[in-house]
Structures are given as structure tokens and as C-alpha cells.
Amino acid sequence: MTDKKMGSPGVAIFSPCRLAIAISLTVIILGGLGAAIWALVTYLGRAEGTGLYDVQVSVADRRLRVFDSAVHKWKHVCSSSANPLLASISCEEMGFVRAVNFSVTCAPDSSNDNDFFCVKESELSYGKKIKTAFYPCKCPNGQILEVLCQDCGRRMLPEERIVGGLDARQGSWPWQVSLQYDGVHQCGGSIISDRWIVSAAHCFPERYRNIGRWRVLLGSIYNTPTHKNVVTAEVKTVVYHSSYLPFVDPNIDDNSRDIAVLALTSPLQFNDYIQPVCLPTYGQRLIDGQMGTVTGWGNTEYYGTLANVLQEASVPVISDAVCNAPDYYDNQITTSMFCAGYEKGGTDACQGDSGGPFVAADCLSKTSRYRLLGVVSWGTGCAMAKKPGVYTKVSRFLPWISTAMRTYENNPGVHKMART
């Protein structure tokens, strides 16, 4: 240090080399600050759409709004002769199953030419996102669409034995039903509308296809009709997926496409104890590690008996990569399934829970709602280590569910339907 020459502060700061460095650093800092401000402004400008599904119906005014990702802005939808179809399709796309009503109202004043979406009516179809039929427009007729969708996925009562589960409280899972054949509980199911139930295809083998012997018990945590609040409904129609392969060949060990829907003879009256669950939104994906709740009256242990009170258990989604590992299910998990549970086991669905719901809450529609992400399908044993429950991935079957309901609504009996 003694032989190092120390220049004066003034000379050192303003030497040509150091001056260039100082200028460069200043430019970099200012550039970084500008980028940060731009990012913040961009984020704030997009914040309205963050975390929301890009099709929304406002609770306050029922106006259909669709997010235009090109300009990061929510737009109203211009009224057209396709309003009835658009209302129905948009509600389905958001997971609300059906439209209750629709109307039109005056469009808000706008000074921009492309502040609305107009629809190409010929391109609207069920099972296809409505945005593919939209184009930005001025809304020449000056009217926009209002839609009232069937509410779903909300528990009306304040929230206060699946293996390793707990007794559910009355009204906690108001979409859960018991499917009974000759008065005996066979499977679970989930209410998705005032007429339709979702369950598993494997609940309807050949020996259980006399439609008049099926009953649905709703509105209670008990699965016997002697308890308070239990409502018994008759079944009009059952539709199961025709490509559920064990029905084609009993020796086939592929449980893909394990899904069915049931229509009731009379519409349900919703109350605190009977409510529909939402379906997933179109394109909604499962998140590895996401917690969900599985419910049912199935066995509380592998060689046990059915639970007297509805059981509930929280389990995380397991990635397909993990669940297809050799020590798990060794590549038996297809794209129409997913696993949920714990590596060590201990909490799981079991016999008698089949067809029942795996649900999780989200705020894709601004309001927190439960969505039917999975249907209890199969598994090795119950609550065994590295043998978690396997569920039908409902998001893969939204077009199938929609088509089944529209095709067989007025066709009594048991039917099979292929993929759409």
C-alpha cells in the first residue's frame, strides 16, 4: 500500500476513464429504474385480469365481459341474434353448466373503435372457447349482452370416513350425493345442475342397469333416508362413457374415461343443504401439490364397513411423473386421470367412495367457488404408501358432459356415449 500513488479526489472523479464509467453506470441505473417503472405500470394495467378466468359475468350487473389479452382490457360483448347460444356456451365455459337467463342493455359510451367484442355467429359451438368466435368492434347496434348463469360451488351454511378423514358437518358439501341400487349405497356423485349428477362409469356395470332401481339421496351427511334433511330422487337417465374399456373387455386393466352422468326425473329445489358444484373452466389445469378435498361414505379402512356419516379428507395432487414411477403406479396413469394423496399413505378414498367428488376452491370467477376437479375412480388398496387415490380428470371431459346432457336430456334409460 505504501508504494501506491493516491490521486486527489477531484482529479480521480473527473478523469476521462472514470467519467465514462460514471456516465455508463448512471445510464444503467436510470434504464433499470425506467424498466422497473414500466413493469409496475404494465402490472397495474393488467392487474384486473390477473388470476381471473378471461370470461366473466359481473355479479352486480350481469354483463358478460371478456378479457382482450392483446390490449390487456376487459370488453363487453355486443348483442346479436346468437345471444341464446352465446349465453349458454359462455356459462358452460366458466364452469356454471347452464344459463338461467339472458337480456340486453345499452352499451356504455366509448370513444374507441374497438372497445367491444362482436361475435361471428357461425363459429360458435359447444366445447369451443367463445373467444375464437370474437373480433374487436365498435358495437354498431349499441347493445351488449347480460347473462345470468346458474350459481354453483358455494356453501350456503357457515363452515365450522374416507380413510384418515373426518366427519363432515351438515351442509359442508351440499353437492355430495349417495347413489343407491335397491336401497344400498353403491357410489357417490356430485350435483352439477338441478337435473344432472356426475359420477363414475364403473358404478354402472351390466348388473346395475335397471334404471328404476336406482335412487339418489341428497341433502344430508347421512346416506339413509331415515335421517333429517335427506331427499330421495328418482333417476331418469344414465349416460356412461362408451370407451371405458373394462366394460368392453373385463381383462383390460386401463381405467381411462371412467365417467358418467345421471339425469333426475324431476328438477331439484336448491337450499342450504342441496347445491351444485362448479365444473372446471375450459382449459383449467391441475397444479401439482394443490390441495383438494375428497368426500364419501366409503369404507373407513380397506376391510372395513361403510361410514355412517359423510367423511372428508384433504389430499394434495401428485404429478403424473411421480405417480407413474415404478414404485407408484408404473405408467398406469393416463392423461384422463390424476393422483392425489400422500407418499406415506394414511389418507385416501376407499371402496364405496367411487364416483364421488374431489373438489378445490379457487377465485377464477372473482368469488371463491369449489370446482369438481376429479371423480373418485380407482387405486391399489386404501391409504397405502405410494398407492394414492386415482381420479378421473373432469377438465378432460367437459365437452363430453355437455354433449351427454344435451343429447340425452329427454331419453330415459341407460346409454353409452363415445367421446365427442
ABEGO torsion letter per residue (X at the ends): XAABBBBBAAAAAABAAAAAAAAAAAAAAAAAAAAAAAAAAAAAAAAAABGBBABBBBAAAGBBBBBBAAAGBBBBBBBBAAAAAAAAAAAAAAGAGBBABBBBBBBBBBABAAABBBBBAAABBBGBBAAAABBBBAGAAGBBBBBBBBBBGBBABBBXXBBGBBBBBBGABAABBBBBBGGBBABBBBBABAABBBBBAAABBAAAABAAABBBBBGBABABAABBGBBBBBBABBBBBAABAAAABAABABABGBBBBBBBABBBBBBAABBBBBBBBBGBBBBBGBBBBBBEABBABAABBBBABBBBBBBBBBBAAAAABAABAGGABBAABBBBEBAAEGBBBBBGABGBBBBBBBAAAGBBBBBBABBBABEBEBGBBGBBBBBBBAAAAAAAAAAAAAAAAABBEBBBBBBX
